[in-house]
Amino acid sequence: MSGRFRACSVETTYRLVTNPGLHASILGVNKQIHSEASHVLYSSHIFDFDIDVESVIPFLGDLTVPALSSIKRINIVQRALPYIKDFDRAEWRNVCEFVSSNMRLEQLGLGILGGIPSMRWEAEDLYEKAAFQHITKFEGMEWVKQVASIKGLRSLDIKAHLEHCPPPQSNAMAFFVNFSASIENGFAEYLKELMVIGMA
């Protein structure tokens, strides 16, 4: 089992991956400069949480209301379906509720970990957009309705992050592989219609 499939929880903190060109010391000059500079800081960048969904609420919840409202673009990644644990489901649900209730995002980058058999699989199939009205009612697919509660986006970028997996030996794994093959096609079309302005 590869690293990105493996569910884990680690202690997280905040760190600057790239320098946005703004020195934090400027925020302490006065209230007006703090307000203007923090708006530039939070509105001009994408906040990428990758697979560390558990760090979203601690980070966003620490921000002032003006700073939080300035954030317009975030990226998150959903874990591979067969390996999601109960605590992963709870974190995902809470993040979606927080974002939909407290933020007005313009852009969401949604990565989804999927599987692709290392050799061709005879029962490989693609799910079309219409099929997801039924598929999202399956046990374990509740996360789709939760992320779909984030409305009013201008852009939804859905990417499949595929890892090699063994040929399916069960119906659940067969569904996982077929879903994985459909992420950037039928599934993306389905979600965009629900979440992006003007796509309905």
Disulfide bonds with the S-S distance in Angstrom:
none
